[in-house]
Amino acid sequence: MADPRGFLKVTDRETAKRRPVPVRIKDWKEVYEERNSGVIKEQAGRCMDCGIPFCHAGCPLGNLIPEWNDLTHLGKNKEAIDRLHSTNNFPEFTGRLCPAPCESACVLGINQPAVTIKEIEVSIIDDAFDSGFVTPSVPDRLTGKTIAVVGSGPAGLAAAQQLTRAGHTVAVFERDDRIGGLLRYGIPDFKMEKRHIDKRLAQMTAEGTRFRTGVNIGVDITWEELKLSYDAVLVATGAITPRALDVPGSDLAGVHFAMEFLTQANRVVAGDTVEDQLSAEGKHVVILGGGDTGADCLGTATRQMAASVTTIAIGQKPEEQRTADQPWPMDPRVFEISSAHEEFGDRKYLHSTVELIGEDGQVTGIKVADTEFVNGRRVPKPGTERVMKADLVLLALGFTGPESDTITTQLKAEIDAQSNISRDGKYRSKDALFVAGDAGRGQSLIVWAIAEGRAAAAAIDEHLEGETQLPFPVKPTDKPISVYS
């Protein structure tokens, strides 16, 4: 250990400060101020010689967290990024977007605030880019095998980079006009500016990965044609079918899925012109769903100068601290205040949506009632109905699975009980068709997507070459150390 008594010397947890609210809501830049390298080193020194680093188990990628914490504390930045890259292709994404289950599993977190693992991770990669440590890793030889990766989110990109470095010729197909999937069009810039994606794509292009945008597999090219053209195909399309709201009035104008709202906003921030853009400006906005997507909608509506924003959740407000039924090292469900919640809006819990109210086909309000639990089910409590004003209702209720119609009809791929594309223990659906990320797992965390992309790459490499030296970090059946998945 760089400092075996570091956690005794520095007991306070310190992360980067967020820019002042009145300043940051006027732009779309990331909310955090520049990180102080001295503070990062000091915080990295809090990583203790715990014997069994449970943070490894908390991270699906198996990140070597104590090792790069020590290297950061010692100022060995080049060695730190090499160690970090050995398990994680894109720490610039995970360091900004992952909810950090590794910190929930941190041994120091038993009786002190956990090590700032996520903060140290993003500082390592940002310094590496600034210092020129991130360079293309071109394969020594080409195998002559070709692979199509469908979907350019974190799972697809991770698999593509691993397979390219193994010497295969890889083409990534994306139906949107830019590479990145939900990283590009689902995540607002105030959480992650898109320059981070572009820098990584420049490295991957130099390594030999090929990118094909504006191609909708199953429509522009059939799945059969794709399979005939490549030695293997990886489906990494995500789980992007939104969960609908089944109440009267859900078809009114002004009721939209969250991703429609976020995608249009991200396009405008990128410099595109979106005709009849869905905007929150001057409107009373109600967001249904209290998760990360709802928070993204909140921060976006705030920057669009909404008149008001109310986030509604059907369940109870989480506890401030982990409860007895969510003991360490589980990833607990606790109340969190994201940057968006800090900026604007109200949050309401135990609110069940009864009906959406409208005039002349346009939503004007939302009828809600208190939530009560009957036979284990959450239902509206009779007699507690009231109407909230709403000009724009955003549905951030999660996702039900991948868009699988074309792949099931054209390739006869099977769908499992959770509406995901079925695959075996080595990510294979059938023949040379493989599935990774949310398309096979269901909606999950970015670290699971990258881990599955890396594992699927190893499975494909083994399928094509008979053996592989690529890491296989997770199996499709692996689950988080959590009370919920």
C-alpha positions in Angstrom: 0.0 0.0 0.0 1.2 3.5 -0.8 0.0 4.7 2.7 -1.2 1.9 4.9 -2.5 4.5 7.5 -4.0 6.8 4.9 -7.6 6.0 5.9 -6.7 7.0 9.5 -5.1 10.3 8.5 -7.8 11.4 6.1 -11.3 10.5 7.3 -13.3 13.0 5.2 -14.6 12.0 1.8 -14.1 14.8 -0.7 -15.3 14.8 -4.3 -15.2 17.5 -7.0 -17.4 20.5 -6.4 -20.4 21.1 -8.6 -20.5 24.5 -10.4 -22.9 27.0 -8.8 -26.5 26.2 -9.8 -27.3 29.7 -11.2 -24.3 29.3 -13.5 -24.5 25.7 -14.7 -28.2 25.8 -15.6 -27.4 28.4 -18.2 -25.3 26.0 -20.3 -25.0 22.3 -21.1 -21.5 21.7 -19.9 -20.7 19.1 -17.2 -21.7 20.2 -13.8 -18.4 19.5 -12.0 -15.6 21.9 -11.6 -12.0 20.9 -12.5 -10.7 18.2 -10.2 -7.8 19.0 -7.9 -5.0 16.5 -8.4 -3.8 17.0 -4.8 -7.2 16.1 -3.4 -7.4 13.1 -5.7 -4.1 11.7 -4.5 -5.1 12.3 -0.9 -8.4 10.6 -1.4 -6.7 7.7 -3.2 -4.5 7.2 -0.1 -7.7 6.4 1.9 -7.9 3.0 0.1 -7.0 0.6 2.9 -5.1 -2.7 3.0 -8.4 -4.5 3.6 -7.2 -8.0 2.7 -10.3 -8.9 0.7 -11.2 -6.0 -1.6 -15.0 -6.4 -1.8 -15.0 -3.5 -4.3 -13.9 -6.1 -6.9 -17.1 -8.0 -6.3 -19.2 -4.9 -6.4 -17.8 -4.1 -9.9 -19.0 -6.4 -12.8 -15.8 -5.4 -14.7 -13.6 -6.7 -11.9 -11.7 -3.4 -11.8 -8.4 -3.6 -10.0 -9.4 -0.7 -7.8 -6.9 -0.9 -4.9 -4.0 -1.2 -7.4 -4.9 1.9 -9.3 -5.8 3.8 -6.2 -2.2 3.1 -4.9 -0.7 4.1 -8.2 -2.7 7.4 -8.2 -1.6 8.2 -4.7 2.0 7.6 -5.7 1.6 9.9 -8.7 2.3 7.0 -11.2 -0.4 8.1 -13.6 0.8 6.1 -16.6 0.8 2.9 -14.6 -2.6 3.8 -13.2 -4.3 4.1 -16.6 -2.6 0.9 -17.8 -4.1 -0.9 -14.8 -7.5 0.7 -15.3 -7.6 -0.1 -19.0 -6.7 -3.7 -18.3 -10.3 -4.3 -17.2 -12.3 -1.3 -18.5 -12.3 -0.1 -22.0 -14.1 3.2 -21.3 -13.4 4.6 -17.8 -14.3 8.1 -19.1 -17.9 6.7 -19.5 -18.2 4.7 -16.3 -16.4 7.3 -14.2 -19.2 9.8 -15.1 -22.3 7.6 -15.5 -22.0 4.5 -13.3 -23.7 4.7 -9.9 -20.6 3.1 -8.4 -21.8 -0.2 -6.7 -18.1 -0.6 -6.0 -18.3 2.2 -3.4 -21.2 0.5 -1.7 -19.0 -2.6 -1.3 -15.9 -0.6 -0.1 -14.7 -2.1 3.2 -13.9 1.4 4.5 -17.5 2.2 4.0 -18.4 -0.1 7.0 -17.6 2.7 9.5 -16.3 5.6 7.4 -17.4 7.3 4.1 -16.3 5.0 1.3 -13.3 5.7 -0.9 -14.1 8.0 -3.8 -13.5 5.3 -6.3 -15.6 6.8 -9.1 -13.9 10.2 -8.7 -10.4 8.6 -8.8 -11.4 6.6 -11.9 -12.5 9.6 -13.9 -9.4 11.6 -12.9 -7.1 8.8 -14.1 -8.6 8.7 -17.6 -8.9 12.5 -17.9 -5.3 12.9 -17.0 -4.4 10.0 -19.4 -6.0 11.8 -22.4 -4.5 15.1 -21.4 -1.0 13.5 -21.1 -1.2 11.5 -24.3 -1.3 8.1 -22.6 -4.3 6.9 -24.6 -3.0 5.7 -27.9 -4.2 3.2 -30.5 -3.5 -0.4 -29.9 -3.1 -1.9 -33.3 -3.1 -5.7 -33.6 0.1 -7.4 -34.7 -1.7 -9.6 -37.2 -5.1 -9.9 -38.9 -7.1 -13.2 -38.7 -9.1 -12.6 -41.8 -12.3 -13.1 -39.9 -15.1 -10.5 -40.1 -17.6 -9.5 -37.4 -20.6 -7.2 -37.5 -21.6 -5.5 -34.2 -25.1 -4.1 -34.3 -25.5 -1.2 -31.9 -22.9 1.3 -30.8 -23.6 1.7 -27.1 -21.2 0.7 -24.4 -21.6 -3.1 -25.0 -21.2 -2.9 -28.7 -18.2 -0.5 -28.5 -16.5 -2.6 -25.9 -16.9 -5.8 -27.9 -15.7 -4.1 -31.1 -12.6 -2.8 -29.5 -11.7 -6.1 -28.0 -12.3 -8.0 -31.2 -10.4 -5.5 -33.3 -7.4 -5.7 -31.0 -7.6 -9.5 -31.4 -7.0 -9.1 -35.1 -10.5 -9.4 -36.5 -12.1 -7.0 -38.9 -15.0 -5.4 -37.1 -17.8 -3.2 -38.5 -20.1 -1.4 -36.1 -23.6 -0.7 -37.4 -25.7 2.1 -35.9 -29.1 3.2 -37.2 -28.6 6.8 -35.9 -26.5 9.4 -37.7 -23.8 9.3 -35.0 -22.1 6.6 -33.0 -22.7 6.1 -29.3 -26.3 4.8 -28.8 -27.8 6.1 -25.6 -24.3 7.5 -24.6 -24.8 9.9 -27.5 -28.5 10.6 -27.5 -29.8 9.4 -24.1 -27.3 11.1 -21.8 -27.4 14.9 -21.5 -24.2 16.8 -21.9 -24.4 18.1 -18.3 -23.7 14.5 -17.2 -21.2 13.7 -20.0 -20.1 15.9 -22.8 -19.9 14.1 -26.1 -16.3 15.1 -26.7 -15.4 12.1 -24.5 -17.2 9.7 -26.9 -15.4 11.4 -29.9 -12.0 11.0 -28.4 -12.5 7.3 -27.8 -13.9 6.8 -31.3 -10.8 8.4 -32.8 -8.7 5.8 -31.0 -10.9 3.0 -32.1 -10.9 4.2 -35.7 -7.1 4.3 -35.7 -7.0 0.8 -34.4 -9.0 -0.4 -37.3 -12.7 -0.6 -36.2 -15.0 0.5 -38.9 -18.2 2.4 -38.2 -21.4 2.4 -40.3 -24.0 5.0 -39.3 -27.5 5.4 -40.7 -28.0 1.7 -41.3 -31.0 0.0 -39.7 -30.4 -3.7 -39.6 -33.6 -5.6 -40.3 -34.9 -2.8 -42.5 -32.1 -1.4 -44.7 -30.3 -4.7 -44.6 -31.9 -7.9 -43.5 -30.5 -9.9 -40.6 -30.0 -12.8 -43.0 -28.0 -10.7 -45.4 -25.8 -9.5 -42.5 -25.2 -13.0 -41.3 -24.2 -14.1 -44.8 -21.7 -11.2 -45.1 -19.9 -11.8 -41.8 -18.4 -14.7 -39.9 -20.2 -13.6 -36.7 -22.8 -11.1 -35.7 -23.1 -9.5 -32.3 -26.5 -8.0 -31.3 -25.9 -5.1 -28.9 -28.9 -3.0 -29.6 -29.8 -2.3 -25.9 -33.2 -2.6 -24.3 -34.9 0.5 -25.7 -38.6 -0.4 -25.8 -40.1 2.1 -23.4 -42.6 1.0 -20.7 -46.0 2.6 -21.5 -48.4 4.1 -19.1 -51.8 2.2 -19.1 -54.2 4.9 -17.8 -57.0 6.9 -19.5 -55.6 9.9 -21.4 -52.1 8.5 -22.1 -52.7 9.2 -25.8 -53.1 12.9 -25.3 -50.8 15.4 -27.1 -48.1 16.5 -24.7 -47.5 13.0 -23.3 -44.2 11.7 -24.5 -41.6 9.0 -23.6 -38.5 10.3 -21.9 -36.1 9.2 -24.7 -38.0 11.2 -27.3 -37.5 14.3 -25.2 -33.9 13.6 -24.4 -32.9 12.6 -27.9 -34.2 15.8 -29.4 -32.5 17.9 -26.7 -29.2 16.2 -27.3 -29.5 16.7 -31.0 -30.0 20.5 -30.6 -27.1 20.7 -28.2 -25.0 18.9 -30.8 -25.9 21.7 -33.3 -28.7 20.0 -35.2 -32.0 21.6 -36.1 -35.0 19.7 -34.8 -38.2 20.8 -36.4 -41.1 21.2 -33.9 -38.7 20.3 -31.1 -40.3 18.9 -28.0 -39.4 21.6 -25.4 -40.2 22.3 -21.8 -39.8 26.0 -22.1 -42.5 27.8 -20.1 -44.4 24.6 -19.4 -45.5 22.9 -16.2 -43.7 19.5 -16.6 -44.5 16.3 -14.7 -42.1 13.4 -14.9 -43.3 10.0 -14.1 -40.4 7.9 -12.8 -37.9 8.7 -10.1 -34.8 7.0 -11.6 -31.8 8.3 -13.5 -33.8 8.8 -16.7 -36.2 11.0 -14.8 -33.4 13.0 -13.4 -32.0 13.5 -16.9 -35.3 14.8 -18.0 -35.4 17.1 -15.0 -32.0 18.6 -15.7 -32.9 19.0 -19.4 -36.3 20.7 -18.6 -34.5 23.0 -16.2 -32.1 24.2 -18.8 -35.0 24.7 -21.3 -36.5 27.1 -18.7 -39.6 25.1 -17.7 -42.1 27.0 -15.5 -42.1 24.1 -13.0 -41.0 20.5 -12.9 -42.5 17.8 -10.6 -41.1 14.3 -10.5 -43.5 11.6 -9.3 -42.7 8.2 -8.0 -45.3 5.5 -7.2 -43.2 4.0 -4.4 -41.9 5.1 -1.0 -39.1 7.6 -0.6 -35.9 5.6 0.0 -34.2 5.8 3.3 -31.3 8.2 3.8 -29.0 5.4 4.9 -28.8 1.7 4.1 -31.3 -0.4 6.1 -30.9 -3.7 7.9 -32.3 -5.7 5.0 -29.6 -4.1 2.7 -26.4 -4.8 4.6 -22.9 -4.2 3.4 -21.6 -5.1 0.8 -24.9 -5.0 -1.0 -25.7 -2.0 -3.2 -28.5 -0.4 -1.2 -31.4 1.6 -2.5 -31.0 4.9 -0.7 -32.2 8.5 -1.2 -29.9 10.4 -3.5 -29.8 14.0 -4.7 -28.4 14.2 -8.2 -27.1 17.4 -9.7 -30.5 17.9 -11.4 -32.5 17.5 -8.2 -30.2 20.1 -6.6 -31.1 22.6 -9.3 -34.8 22.8 -9.6 -38.2 21.0 -9.2 -40.2 19.1 -6.7 -40.1 15.3 -5.9 -43.1 13.5 -4.7 -43.4 9.9 -3.6 -46.3 7.5 -3.0 -48.2 9.1 -5.9 -50.2 6.8 -8.2 -51.3 8.1 -11.6 -55.0 7.6 -12.1 -55.7 9.5 -15.3 -54.3 12.2 -17.6 -56.6 15.1 -18.0 -56.9 17.1 -21.3 -58.7 19.7 -23.3 -59.1 19.6 -27.0 -56.8 16.6 -27.2 -53.9 18.4 -25.2 -52.9 17.3 -21.8 -53.6 19.9 -19.1 -53.2 17.9 -15.9 -52.6 14.6 -14.2 -55.0 13.0 -11.7 -53.0 11.3 -8.9 -53.9 9.5 -5.7 -52.0 8.3 -2.7 -50.4 4.9 -3.1 -51.4 2.2 -0.8 -50.3 -1.4 -0.7 -53.1 -4.1 -1.0 -52.0 -7.7 -1.1 -48.5 -6.6 -1.9 -49.6 -4.5 -4.9 -49.3 -0.7 -5.1 -52.7 0.7 -6.0 -54.4 4.2 -5.8 -56.1 4.9 -2.5 -59.8 5.8 -3.0 -60.8 9.2 -1.9 -57.3 10.8 -2.2 -57.5 11.9 -5.9 -56.4 15.3 -6.9 -55.3 17.0 -10.1 -51.9 18.5 -10.8 -51.4 21.0 -13.6 -49.3 19.6 -16.5 -48.6 20.9 -20.0 -45.9 18.3 -20.7 -45.9 14.7 -19.2 -42.7 12.7 -19.6 -42.8 8.9 -19.1 -39.5 7.7 -17.6 -40.9 4.3 -16.4 -38.0 2.2 -17.6 -37.8 -0.2 -20.5 -39.3 -3.6 -21.3 -36.7 -5.1 -23.6 -35.0 -4.8 -27.0 -36.8 -4.0 -30.3 -36.7 -7.6 -31.4 -39.4 -7.9 -34.1 -37.1 -8.1 -37.1 -34.5 -10.4 -35.6 -37.2 -12.9 -34.4 -39.0 -12.9 -37.8 -35.9 -12.9 -40.0 -33.6 -15.2 -38.0 -36.1 -16.9 -35.7 -34.1 -15.8 -32.7 -35.9 -16.8 -29.5 -37.1 -14.4 -26.7 -36.8 -15.3 -23.1 -39.4 -14.8 -20.3 -38.1 -11.3 -19.6 -38.6 -10.3 -23.3 -34.8 -10.3 -23.9 -33.1 -12.1 -26.8 -32.2 -15.6 -25.5 -28.5 -16.7 -25.4 -26.5 -19.5 -23.9 -23.7 -19.4 -21.3 -21.3 -18.0 -23.9 -23.6 -15.2 -25.2 -24.6 -17.2 -28.3 -28.2 -17.0 -29.5 -27.9 -19.4 -32.5 -25.3 -20.4 -35.0 -22.8 -17.4 -35.2 -25.3 -14.9 -33.7 -24.3 -13.5 -30.3 -26.1 -11.2 -27.9 -24.5 -8.8 -25.3 -25.6 -6.0 -23.0 -29.2 -4.9 -22.3 -30.5 -6.7 -25.4 -29.8 -10.0 -23.6 -29.8 -8.9 -19.9 -32.5 -6.3 -19.8 -32.1 -2.7 -18.6 -29.0 -2.5 -16.5 -25.9 -0.5 -15.6 -23.2 0.7 -18.0 -20.6 -1.4 -16.2 -22.7 -4.6 -16.9 -22.9 -3.5 -20.6 -19.2 -3.1 -20.9 -18.4 -6.3 -19.0 -20.8 -8.2 -21.2 -19.4 -6.7 -24.4 -15.9 -7.8 -23.3 -17.1 -11.3 -22.4 -19.0 -11.7 -25.6 -15.9 -10.6 -27.6 -14.0 -13.4 -25.9 -16.8 -15.9 -26.7 -16.8 -14.8 -30.4 -13.0 -15.0 -30.6 -13.1 -18.5 -29.2 -15.9 -19.5 -31.6 -13.9 -18.2 -34.6 -10.4 -19.2 -33.6 -11.0 -22.3 -31.3 -9.4 -20.5 -28.4 -9.1 -17.0 -27.0 -6.8 -14.9 -24.8 -9.4 -12.2 -24.3 -10.8 -11.9 -20.7 -14.2 -13.3 -19.9 -15.2 -11.1 -16.9 -18.9 -12.1 -16.5 -21.3 -14.9 -17.5 -24.8 -14.1 -18.8 -26.2 -15.5 -15.6 -24.2 -13.4 -13.2 -26.1 -11.0 -11.0 -25.2 -7.9 -9.0 -24.5 -8.0 -5.3 -27.8 -6.2 -4.7 -31.3 -6.5 -3.3 -32.6 -5.6 -6.7 -31.3 -6.3 -10.2 
